[in-house]
Amino acid sequence: MPDIITVTGLVATVPRHLVTTEGLPITSFRLASTQRRFDRSQERWIDGDTNWYTITGFRQLAINVAASVKKGDRVVITGKLKIRDWENGERTGTTIEIDAEALGHDLMWGSSSFTRSVSTNAGAIAAEFPAGESIPDLPAEGEGEALTESLIDADLEGRAAVLEDAVATPF
């Protein structure tokens, strides 16, 4: 059974997005996670050691990360931890990887605006982009809203019977 870990930190590299020849979208980046503590004797915050992780997302998560995350963002990641030792001639080391299952902006440091992506099949989206190419920029704010609303409406039409009995819950 894989170890599940949750980590917060800074996106340290520009996220790299690609689509394999089999149509699998993959996005990866390096994450720097530095723990801070308050030193009472000095009356100030002190940075601890920095841990470095390679973060990888697949399928729909990869597509959403490529469109949403940039270098310098503070994020929260939950995923499967993988620790691998490596050798390269005279050099050896350890790589710590996280296969992301969930990833989002760390709202302790700022605000974020969420847009639901309505995709029933990440492979269909990936098929639109040739292998090795990045997904094009998303439409500017407001340009894609009509399309998004029509996709959500179409998605909800199939759930009409369930929604008829739904009760609004105030938050």
C-alpha positions in Angstrom: 0.0 0.0 0.0 1.5 3.4 -1.0 2.2 6.1 1.5 -0.1 9.1 1.2 1.4 12.5 2.0 0.2 16.1 2.1 2.8 18.8 1.5 2.7 22.6 1.2 5.3 24.7 -0.5 6.3 26.9 -3.4 6.3 25.8 -7.1 10.0 26.2 -7.8 10.1 25.4 -11.5 7.8 26.2 -14.4 5.3 23.3 -14.7 6.2 21.1 -17.7 3.2 19.8 -19.5 3.3 17.1 -22.2 1.1 14.5 -23.8 2.6 11.1 -24.4 2.2 9.3 -27.7 -0.5 7.2 -26.1 -2.4 10.4 -25.3 -1.7 10.5 -21.6 -1.4 14.1 -20.3 1.4 14.6 -17.7 2.4 17.8 -15.9 5.4 17.9 -13.5 7.3 20.5 -11.5 9.6 20.8 -8.5 8.3 21.9 -5.1 10.3 23.6 -2.4 8.9 23.0 1.1 10.5 25.0 3.9 9.2 24.6 7.5 9.2 27.7 9.6 9.3 28.0 13.4 9.1 30.8 15.8 12.3 31.3 17.9 11.2 32.8 21.2 14.7 33.7 22.2 15.2 35.8 19.0 11.5 36.9 18.8 11.3 36.1 15.1 10.4 33.4 12.6 13.3 31.2 11.4 13.4 29.0 8.2 14.2 25.4 8.6 15.7 23.1 6.0 14.1 23.0 2.6 12.8 19.7 1.3 12.6 19.2 -2.5 9.9 17.1 -4.2 9.2 16.3 -7.8 5.4 16.6 -8.3 3.7 14.8 -11.1 0.0 14.9 -12.1 -1.7 12.7 -14.7 -4.8 12.9 -16.9 -7.3 15.6 -16.0 -5.3 16.8 -13.0 -2.3 17.4 -15.3 -4.4 19.4 -17.7 -5.9 21.5 -14.8 -2.4 22.0 -13.2 -0.9 23.2 -16.5 -3.7 25.8 -16.9 -3.7 26.9 -13.2 -0.3 26.7 -11.6 2.8 28.8 -12.3 6.2 29.1 -10.8 6.1 30.9 -7.5 2.6 29.8 -6.5 2.1 28.4 -3.0 0.2 25.1 -3.3 -1.1 22.2 -1.2 -0.6 18.7 -2.6 -1.8 15.3 -1.6 -0.5 12.2 -3.3 1.4 9.0 -3.3 5.0 9.3 -1.9 7.7 7.5 -3.8 11.4 7.5 -2.7 14.0 6.3 -5.1 17.7 6.0 -4.8 19.7 6.6 -8.0 23.3 6.2 -9.3 24.9 8.1 -12.2 28.6 7.1 -12.5 30.3 8.3 -9.4 27.3 10.3 -8.2 24.4 8.9 -6.1 21.4 10.4 -4.6 17.8 10.1 -3.6 14.7 11.5 -5.4 11.5 12.1 -3.6 8.5 12.1 -5.9 4.8 12.7 -5.2 2.2 11.4 -7.7 -0.4 14.0 -7.0 -4.0 13.0 -6.4 -5.2 16.5 -5.4 -3.5 19.8 -5.8 -4.6 23.4 -5.3 -3.5 26.9 -4.2 -2.7 27.4 -0.5 -5.3 29.9 0.5 -3.4 30.8 3.7 -1.3 33.0 1.4 -3.9 34.4 -1.0 -7.2 34.0 -2.8 -8.1 31.8 -5.7 -11.0 31.7 -8.2 -12.3 28.2 -9.1 -13.7 27.2 -12.4 -15.0 23.7 -12.8 -13.7 21.8 -15.8 -16.4 19.7 -17.3 -14.7 16.8 -19.0 -16.0 13.3 -19.0 -12.9 11.9 -20.6 -9.4 13.4 -20.2 -8.2 11.1 -23.1 -10.6 12.9 -25.5 -9.1 16.2 -24.5 -5.6 14.8 -24.8 -6.3 13.4 -28.2 -6.9 17.0 -29.5 -3.2 17.8 -28.8 -0.4 16.1 -30.6 2.1 14.2 -28.5 4.7 16.5 -26.9 2.7 19.7 -27.4 1.4 21.9 -24.6 -2.2 22.8 -24.2 -2.9 26.2 -25.6 -3.7 29.2 -23.4 -7.2 29.3 -22.0 -9.6 32.0 -23.2 -9.4 35.4 -21.5 -11.8 35.9 -18.6 -15.3 36.1 -19.9 -14.6 34.7 -23.4 -15.2 31.1 -22.5 -18.0 31.6 -20.0 -20.8 30.9 -22.5 -19.2 27.7 -23.5 -18.6 26.6 -19.9 -22.2 27.4 -18.9 -23.5 25.4 -21.9 -21.3 22.4 -20.9 -22.4 22.6 -17.3 -26.1 22.9 -18.4 -25.6 19.8 -20.7 -24.0 17.9 -17.8 -26.8 18.8 -15.5 -29.6 17.9 -17.9 -28.7 14.2 -17.4 -29.1 14.7 -13.7 -32.4 16.5 -13.7 -34.2 13.8 -11.7 -31.7 14.0 -8.9 -31.7 17.8 -8.9 -35.5 18.0 -8.7 -35.3 16.6 -5.2 -32.3 18.6 -4.1 -32.6 21.0 -1.2 -30.5 24.2 -1.2 -28.1 24.3 1.7 -26.9 27.7 2.9 -23.2 28.0 3.5 
